[in-house]
Amino acid sequence: MPERKYQICTRCVMDTSDPDIVFDARGLCNHCILRDDLVDRFIFVESERKRRLEEIVTSIQKAGRNKEHDCIIGLSGGVDSTFLAYKAKELGLRPLAIHLDNGWDSELAVKNIEHIITRLNIDLYTHVIDWEEFKDLQLSFLKASTPDSEIPTDHAINAILMQMAEKIGVRYILLGANIATESHLPKAWSQGHLDWRYIKNVHRQFGTKGLKTFPHMDIWRYARYLLTMASIDILNYLNYNKKEAIEILKKELCWKDYGWKHFESIYTRFYQGYILPKKFGYDKRQTHFSSLICSGEMTREEALDKLREAPYPLKMQMDDRAYIIKKFDLSEETFEQIMSLPKKTYWDYPSYGKMFNGTVYKITRSFYQKYIKK
């Protein structure tokens, strides 16, 4: 295939490093166009947002009456999940916070979570994953040579949220996902978060241990959860501004900023700031900055200036590199061999991808979004 001519969006900073990107006659990328559509469909005027939010809160409180908790929230210690916890309490809800300890929490993340649960007086359940199993799974994804090595963590988090909601009899799961800061998400850079067939097959090909305790959900369990539970992106019903949220969290919860999105995890910051750019040419900051540009929190010029800098400090990159190689029980030579493996994609492994992209799934998903996810 001939090399594609370089092009960058005229509004955001997404470019042809996303192999699937397309541009319209104005030079706008498909991510900006999709973002505008999502805003039209899900971001309402303030009065309507307020009305819908009040209805949601009332429904959650009614369903959770006479129960210890009325909803479940995921808590990583990052900006979005922390602000979600803060607003849930402010709205009068009684959340059970769920945290996945996958062995990669930074010291700052641990301290932030302690401050959050103490100052908000909320209960926390921490699921500590079996490290040897999880290490084997993460290494399998590195050896699979796809840009999806965060998939195991994302899948486990979703599985635990749903399993705990079912266990304590709670229907509502509140999520920190939002259009304001997460609207530009190239599928080529990462997909398959809920695809247990994909995860299982990558591990079967490259793993050496059994996944006896790894939290997961197959397609049938996931379908049952969709029919019995409701996940709500609550931040979309607020006038969510990341900069303002950070200042509130610092003042009210003694929360400290990590400096970069998702860098509460040592592995995430190394994977996004080192492996993805070096091996695949993907800079996740482009997706984060582009979302903020479209939300009016950053100018395009500011984003372009920041992208000229290293993803994060070089000294920290080298420290993380040494730490991760040691924790994975790898040699320098083996790590470099993994880095030099031919690049693959999600579509190179057995998955539910064709089913998820099919007409039946899209109709079912549309029905769920319209009638069940309330």
C-alpha positions in Angstrom: 0.0 0.0 0.0 1.4 3.5 -0.9 2.1 5.7 2.1 -0.8 8.1 2.8 -0.2 11.8 2.4 0.0 13.5 5.8 -3.1 15.5 6.8 -4.2 17.1 10.1 -7.7 18.2 11.1 -8.4 21.9 10.7 -10.2 22.0 14.1 -8.4 19.5 16.3 -5.0 17.9 16.3 -6.0 14.4 15.0 -4.1 13.4 11.9 -3.2 10.5 9.6 -1.4 8.7 12.4 -4.9 7.3 12.8 -5.0 5.0 9.8 -8.8 5.1 9.6 -9.2 8.9 9.8 -11.2 10.6 7.0 -11.7 14.3 6.3 -14.6 16.2 4.8 -14.4 19.1 2.3 -13.7 21.5 5.2 -10.8 19.5 6.4 -12.7 18.4 9.5 -11.9 14.8 10.7 -14.5 12.1 11.3 -13.8 12.3 15.1 -14.9 16.0 15.2 -17.9 15.3 13.1 -18.9 12.4 15.4 -18.3 14.5 18.4 -20.7 17.2 17.1 -23.3 14.5 16.5 -22.9 13.2 20.0 -23.3 16.7 21.5 -26.5 17.2 19.5 -27.9 13.9 20.7 -26.7 13.7 24.3 -25.7 17.2 25.5 -28.8 19.2 26.2 -29.4 22.8 27.1 -28.9 23.5 30.8 -32.5 23.4 31.8 -33.1 20.1 30.1 -29.9 18.6 31.5 -31.0 19.6 35.0 -34.4 18.1 34.5 -33.0 14.8 33.2 -30.4 14.7 36.0 -33.1 15.2 38.6 -35.1 12.3 37.1 -32.0 10.0 37.1 -31.2 10.8 40.7 -34.8 10.2 41.8 -34.9 6.9 39.9 -31.6 5.8 41.6 -32.8 6.8 45.1 -36.1 5.1 44.6 -34.6 1.8 43.4 -32.0 1.9 46.2 -34.5 2.6 49.0 -33.8 0.4 52.1 -30.4 -0.7 50.7 -27.0 0.3 52.0 -26.0 1.6 48.6 -28.1 2.8 45.7 -25.4 2.8 43.0 -21.9 1.6 42.0 -19.1 3.9 40.8 -15.7 3.0 39.5 -12.8 4.9 41.2 -9.4 5.0 39.7 -8.2 8.2 41.5 -8.1 10.1 38.1 -9.9 13.4 37.5 -13.1 12.0 35.9 -13.8 9.2 38.4 -13.0 11.4 41.3 -15.3 14.2 40.2 -17.9 11.6 39.6 -17.6 10.4 43.2 -17.7 14.0 44.4 -20.9 14.8 42.4 -22.6 11.6 43.4 -22.3 12.5 47.0 -23.4 16.1 46.3 -26.5 14.8 44.5 -27.5 12.8 47.6 -26.6 9.4 46.3 -25.1 6.5 48.4 -22.4 5.0 46.1 -20.2 2.0 46.7 -16.9 2.9 45.1 -15.1 0.1 43.3 -11.3 0.1 42.7 -9.3 -2.4 40.7 -5.8 -2.9 42.1 -4.0 -4.4 39.2 -0.5 -3.9 40.7 0.2 -0.7 38.9 -1.2 2.0 41.1 1.1 5.0 41.7 1.8 6.1 45.2 0.0 9.3 44.4 -3.1 7.4 43.2 -3.2 5.5 46.5 -3.1 8.7 48.5 -5.7 10.4 46.4 -8.1 7.5 46.8 -7.6 7.6 50.6 -8.4 11.3 50.6 -11.5 10.8 48.4 -13.2 8.1 50.5 -12.3 9.8 53.8 -13.5 13.3 52.9 -16.6 12.1 51.0 -17.3 9.4 53.6 -18.1 6.7 51.0 -17.5 3.0 51.2 -14.8 1.5 49.0 -14.4 -2.1 47.7 -10.9 -2.8 46.3 -10.5 -5.9 44.1 -6.9 -7.0 44.2 -6.2 -9.0 41.0 -4.0 -12.1 41.0 -0.7 -10.6 39.9 0.8 -13.7 38.3 -2.3 -14.3 36.2 -2.5 -10.6 35.2 1.2 -10.3 34.4 0.9 -13.3 32.1 -2.1 -11.7 30.4 -0.5 -8.3 30.0 2.6 -9.9 28.6 0.4 -11.8 26.2 -1.0 -8.6 24.8 2.5 -7.1 24.5 3.6 -10.2 22.5 0.4 -10.0 20.4 1.9 -6.7 19.2 -1.4 -4.8 19.0 -1.9 -1.3 20.4 -4.5 -2.8 22.9 -2.4 -3.6 25.9 -4.7 -1.7 28.3 -7.6 -4.0 27.2 -7.2 -6.5 30.1 -7.5 -3.8 32.8 -10.5 -2.1 31.1 -12.3 -5.5 30.7 -11.7 -6.4 34.3 -13.0 -3.1 35.6 -16.2 -3.4 33.7 -16.7 -7.0 34.8 -16.1 -6.2 38.5 -18.5 -3.2 38.4 -21.3 -5.4 37.0 -20.5 -8.4 39.2 -20.6 -6.2 42.4 -23.8 -4.4 41.3 -25.4 -7.8 40.9 -24.0 -9.1 44.2 -25.4 -6.2 46.3 -28.6 -5.9 44.3 -28.0 -2.5 42.8 -29.2 -1.7 39.3 -27.4 1.6 38.6 -23.7 1.9 37.6 -22.4 5.5 37.3 -19.5 6.0 34.9 -16.9 8.8 34.5 -17.0 8.5 30.7 -17.9 11.8 29.1 -18.1 13.6 25.7 -16.3 16.7 27.0 -12.9 15.0 27.5 -13.2 11.7 25.7 -14.9 12.4 22.3 -12.0 11.5 20.0 -11.3 7.8 20.3 -9.7 6.1 17.2 -10.7 2.4 17.1 -7.4 1.6 15.4 -5.6 2.7 18.5 -7.6 0.5 20.8 -10.7 -1.7 20.7 -12.1 -4.9 22.1 -12.5 -3.7 25.7 -15.6 -5.9 26.2 -14.6 -8.7 23.8 -13.8 -11.7 25.9 -13.3 -13.8 22.8 -10.5 -11.5 21.7 -8.8 -11.4 25.2 -9.1 -15.2 25.6 -7.6 -15.9 22.2 -4.7 -13.6 22.6 -3.9 -15.2 25.9 -4.4 -18.7 24.5 -1.8 -18.0 21.8 0.8 -16.2 24.0 0.1 -16.9 27.6 1.6 -19.7 29.8 -0.8 -19.7 32.8 -4.5 -20.3 33.3 -6.9 -17.4 33.9 -8.7 -19.0 36.9 -9.5 -15.8 38.8 -9.4 -13.0 36.2 -12.6 -11.0 36.3 -14.3 -11.3 33.0 -17.7 -11.5 31.2 -18.5 -13.5 28.1 -21.0 -12.2 25.6 -24.0 -13.9 27.3 -23.2 -12.5 30.7 -22.7 -9.1 29.2 -26.1 -9.3 27.4 -27.7 -10.2 30.7 -26.2 -7.3 32.5 -27.4 -5.0 29.7 -30.9 -6.1 30.3 -30.9 -5.9 34.1 -28.6 -2.9 34.8 -28.3 0.7 33.7 -25.0 2.4 33.2 -25.1 6.1 33.2 -22.4 8.6 32.0 -23.4 11.1 34.7 -20.9 13.8 33.7 -22.7 14.3 30.4 -25.6 15.7 32.5 -23.4 18.3 34.1 -21.6 21.3 32.6 -18.4 19.4 33.0 -15.2 21.4 32.7 -12.0 19.5 33.4 -10.0 22.5 34.6 -12.7 23.6 37.0 -13.2 20.1 38.2 -9.5 19.8 39.1 -9.6 23.0 41.1 -12.7 21.8 43.0 -11.1 18.4 43.8 -7.9 20.1 45.0 -9.8 22.4 47.3 -12.5 20.0 48.6 -10.7 16.6 48.6 -7.0 17.5 49.0 -6.6 15.8 45.6 -3.3 16.1 43.7 -3.0 16.3 40.0 -0.9 13.7 38.1 -0.1 16.1 35.3 -1.5 13.9 32.5 -4.7 12.0 31.8 -4.7 8.4 33.1 -1.3 8.7 34.6 -2.5 7.5 38.0 -1.3 4.1 36.7 2.4 3.5 36.2 1.8 1.0 33.4 -0.7 3.3 31.7 1.6 6.3 31.6 4.5 4.1 30.3 2.3 2.4 27.7 0.7 5.6 26.5 3.8 7.8 26.8 6.5 5.4 25.6 5.3 2.2 23.9 2.5 3.6 21.8 4.5 6.5 20.4 7.7 4.5 19.8 6.3 1.3 18.4 3.0 2.4 16.8 3.4 6.1 16.2 0.3 6.8 18.3 0.3 9.8 20.7 -2.7 9.5 23.0 -2.3 13.2 23.9 -3.8 13.9 20.5 -7.1 12.3 21.5 -7.1 14.1 24.8 -6.2 17.5 23.5 -8.6 17.2 20.6 -11.5 16.6 23.0 -10.5 19.6 25.0 -10.1 21.8 21.9 -13.7 20.9 20.9 -14.9 21.6 24.4 -13.3 25.0 24.5 -10.8 24.2 27.2 -7.7 24.3 25.1 -6.8 26.1 21.9 -5.4 24.3 18.9 -2.2 26.3 19.1 -1.7 25.3 22.8 -2.2 21.6 21.8 0.3 21.8 19.0 2.9 23.4 21.2 2.4 20.7 23.9 2.7 17.9 21.3 6.2 19.2 20.4 7.2 18.2 23.9 8.0 14.7 25.1 4.9 12.8 26.2 6.2 12.9 29.8 9.7 13.6 31.4 12.4 11.5 29.9 13.9 10.7 33.3 10.5 9.3 34.4 10.2 7.4 31.2 13.5 5.6 31.8 12.7 5.0 35.5 9.3 3.5 34.5 11.0 1.4 31.7 13.4 -0.2 34.2 10.7 -0.7 36.8 8.3 -2.4 34.3 11.0 -4.6 32.8 11.9 -5.8 36.3 8.3 -6.3 37.4 7.5 -8.3 34.3 10.6 -10.5 34.9 12.0 -9.5 31.4 15.5 -8.9 30.2 16.4 -5.8 28.3 16.9 -8.0 25.2 13.5 -9.6 25.5 11.8 -6.2 26.0 13.5 -4.9 22.9 12.5 -8.0 21.0 8.8 -7.4 22.0 9.2 -3.7 20.9 10.5 -4.8 17.5 7.8 -7.4 16.7 5.7 -6.7 13.6 2.8 -4.5 14.3 -0.6 -6.3 14.4 -4.2 -5.2 15.0 -7.4 -6.4 16.7 -8.5 -7.9 13.4 -5.5 -10.3 13.4 -7.0 -12.4 16.2 -10.3 -14.2 16.7 -12.9 -11.8 18.2 -16.5 -10.8 18.3 -15.6 -7.9 16.0 -17.7 -8.9 13.0 -20.6 -9.5 15.3 -20.2 -6.1 17.0 -20.1 -4.4 13.7 -23.1 -6.2 12.3 -26.6 -5.0 11.7 -28.2 -7.1 14.5 -25.8 -5.8 17.1 -26.3 -2.2 16.1 -30.1 -2.5 16.2 -29.9 -4.2 19.6 -27.4 -1.6 20.9 -29.7 1.3 19.7 -32.7 -0.3 21.4 -30.6 -0.6 24.6 -29.5 3.0 24.5 -33.0 4.3 23.9 -35.1 2.2 26.2 -32.9 0.5 28.8 -30.0 2.7 29.6 -31.8 5.3 31.7 
